[in-house]
Each structure stands twice: as C-alpha cells, then as structure tokens.
C-alpha cells in the first residue's frame, strides 16, 4: 500500500507572476472573511459579558443564597454545553486550537476541520460569556485557520498552497482578536511557523492587514486599551524591569506546569466526562465571580481598569491569585478558549502591584506604576508562550505605549531567561505533544 505523500509548506511563490498575484488576492479574501467573522464574534462576546454582569447584578436582589445558586448553575450550564459541542461535533475545536494549527502547519498531515468553525464560534461564545478565564484569540485563530484552509483548497493548480493560506488565516485571527495586525503577523512567523519565508510573510501580512481594515476601517474599532501618558523612568532603572521580568518568568513557569497538570489525561479531573467536568468548573467560576466579579472572563475589562490605576497592592494581588488558578482550571474544562488574554491580564495585575510597591520605595526611579503593568503584560505572555517579540508588539499595539519599548524589552528578556533556566517548555509546544495516558 502506497503511503500518502507528505504535505509540505511551500516557501517560495509560484514561478508564474499571475499565480502569485492570485494567491495574494486569496490572502486578502481570507483576511476580509476572518475580519467579518471575528468582528461578529467579538461583538457577540461583548453582549454575552454584559448579560452575565447584568444577570449577576439582578440576582443580588434575590433572597440570600438563591441568586448565588442560580448564577453558579447558569455559568456551569453554559460551560457544559460548550464542552458538549466539542465532544459531540468537533474534538479538534477543544481548548486554544493554536497547538492544533501549529501541528498541521509544521507537520506533513492534513487537517480535520469538520464542524470546527461553528463549534469554535458558538462554543467559544458560551464558554467566554459564562465567565471562564479563557481568551478570545483561541477561537479566532482557529476560525481564521479554517477559513484560510478552505480558501486555499480553491487554488488547485498550486501544490499545497492551502498551508500558507491557513497560516494567513490564523494570523488574521490573532490580528482580529487584539486589533494588532503587526503582532498577528509576527506571532505566526515567530511562534507558529518559526521561520520567515517569502510566501509565508507576504500572505500572512496581507491577511492581517485586510482583517485590520475590516475591523478598523469598516467597523471603527480602535485600540483595545486606553492608557494615559506613562513615564518609563530614567534609563538606569531598566535593571528593575529585568529583575521584575525574571520574577514573572518564574511565576509563568509555575503557571504552565499547573495548566499542563490539570489538562493532563493522567489527572483524575480528566477522567470525568467533559460536559460534567465543565459544568463543575463553570459553577466554581460562577461562585468566585459572585464575590470577586473582576475574576471572571478573559480579562479585558479588568486590564483596562488596571491600566487606569485601579486597585491597591492587596486587591491587585488577591485578584491575580484567584485568576492564577482559575485560568488553568478553566482550560481543563475542555471548552473552546485561548490562553493569550488571561496571561496578558495576569501580567497587568502583577505588574501594577509591583509598580505600586516600587513607586512607594523610590518615586524617582519608578515615577509611574502603570509602566510595570504594561511591561508585565508582555513579560508574563513571554514566560508562558515564549514568543517575546510577539508579546512586546501586541502589547504596544493594544496600548499605544511605544515609549515603554525598552522597559518591555528588559522585562521580557528577564522573563524569557528565568523560564528557560527553569526548563519550562513553551505552553503551545507542550500542549501539542501527543496525548499519553
């Protein structure tokens, strides 16, 4: 029996100029389609989060214990349905989806995208609206990858061209999730493909730009976060950011191990049927959200509050501690949902707390505690995902704090170093490994 021919990612454009231009047009189409679906997903998530917040506020007027019970049952039910959709229709839509996309793009195999797009869209909406501490980028990356692969199949004359268009769709998904087209392009090159090729770079960039045009030009969506002018402090204080980054690197390594431990097939939690497991985890999230409302969800509203000076050191650390455990627990539920946004929010919380402490000790060296919040966003992302350039660029695009480039670079360098010395594997690499029992 003849073995199937390996599917190789092309690195160069086709010899014919016409074919190359058609492919670029295909990437633009992929970006536009991903942008349209992505905007619909993001707008639906806004409604879902608003509904949860309004429901929680209304339930607080109910008799003691009744409102809390209803909220826990509601969040648990939404998480259970999301997990059931994955289990019943599309197991490949579980979790972030980025490890699966990486496996297909780096390897010789073919994807199985049956039902992935609707399950990722509606399952992700249910899971994130329920308040699970998961990110919107996981669903959007895999949705974009599916769109790119489907469009790529239309170009039958160019061998395996669906792969670079699948990568282009994934990049458009990241760009759409954070309104960060440069970061989306860089993420695919630095983390997913781990190399820069002519066809890869151009098609991913074309798709990301097209997605950004839809998001910004058509629907008028601006930067994710609004941040006042933030002073980085004098250049000699860069060593503080380096040490701070090393501390976050250690925390990020522990965070990854906790997440992998809870998601491991050997964990007793994973022996429970995924809808039942998701119901229990969703109920726990609902209980926590009743007492600490800011601990629910991916963390964008919370990050915005932190970047506006919200919270004392004690409050910031309390919320960070809860989210440190709720994030991995939410991922173990088996629903669609990513890791980006929770890592960024956790970094902002820890950075703001550290910045307030440093500011009290030396206001001259640390004139603005919020500088550490922004640097922490990129540093914790780097500790977990190990893509420092992507982390820096995405956080710069989300906040517009370009004057913090050097502090962010120092913090990410320290974070990367500490996580590497602790032998912490990048989270997507670890999640992409074959499942063993």
Secondary structure, DSSP 8 states (H G I E B T S, - for coil): -----------S--SSHHHHHHHHHHHHHHHHHHHHHHHHHHHHHHHHHHHHHHHHHHHTTSSTTHHHHHHHHHHHHHHHHHHHHHHHH-GGGSB-SHHHHHHHHHSS-----TTHHHIIIIIHHHHHHTT-S-BHHHHHHHHHHHHHHHHHTT-TTSTTHHHHHHHHHHHHHHHHHHT-HHHHHHHIIIIIS-S--HHHHHHHHHHHHHHHIIIIIIT----S----------GGGHHHHHHHHHHHHHHHHHHHHHHHHHHSTTSGGGGS-HHHHHHHHHHHHHHHHHH-GGGSSSSHHHHHHHTTT---HHHHHHHHHHHHHHHHHHHTT-SB-BSHHHHHHHHHHHHHHHHHHHHHH-TTT-S-THHHHHHHHHHHHHHHH--HHHHHHHHHHHH--GGGHHHHHHHHHHHHHHHHHTT---HHHHHHS----
